[in-house]
Every structure is written in C-alpha cells, then in structure tokens.
Amino acid sequence: MELDYALLAEKAARLSDNRLVVFGGDVDSIESPLCPAIFQCSLAARLLLKPDEPLEGHAFSIEITSVAGERKQISEPQKLNTTRNEKYPNLAAGAALIIGMTIVFGKPGIHYLHLMVDGREVKSWPLAVNIPDEPTIPPLQEEKK
C-alpha cells in the first residue's frame, strides 16, 4: 500500500457521500499554557491498494518521537479494511482513515508523529508544542491624593 495523502487537523469526518470534511487542517503546532499539554486531533489519510496487492494483511499504527528523541507506539496496529476498485479494476482502490487521537506531550518543543502502514513509515511530520511566555502584569501604581 502507498500513501495518497495524510493531514493532521483539529477535526475530520466523512460525509454520507464519503467526501472528507476537515476543520482546522494543516496543524503543525499547538499552544498550551503548561505541560503536560493535551492535544485532541484527527489524522485523515488515504492509502492506495494497487490492483495486484493482496486484500488481506494490511494494518496501520501511529508512533511519536518526543523532544528527547524517544520513539514509542501510541496506537496498536489496527487492521485496514480494503476492497478492490470494482468500477475500474485496473486502478488502485482507496482505503480512507480518520483517526481521532488524544496525545499528551510532556515537554514543549518539536515532536514528530509517524504514520506506519504494514510496519513501515509512510508519513512523518513535526508538531511543535509551544508554551507562551508568562504574561507580564504591570506594576500597580499608587493613586495620587
């Protein structure tokens, strides 16, 4: 299977006619008042199954690499439901994914998300976790009498 596209968004869904709807797409950073930072998002992806590939045995998972360089799996491998392109059998068939995730980031900085398909990385992208500077409060001024 090969990747057609993958997009990180605040929310994604499919309409009844299978069109993709994305809210807050193209996310590459988040701001949080403190860490650990909790981020709820959706990963929308489309994978292509070539006509000569087997239907069975395909799976995907998500991994993350922390600021410290530690990589870990954040979702167990899940089976992909694949079918053939019945209308055009010589063309690849698409397997659409929308994965809702809640990710907890322990430290600010650049983290990396990785989409794994059949045990290999098909997409990796950075996600910056930013903590804004503490707001400065102007000093109180004494009232003049």
Helices and strands as residue ranges (DSSP letters): E 2-14, E 20-25, E 29-31, E 37-49, E 59-65, E 71-73, E 78-79, E 93-105, E 109-117, E 120-130
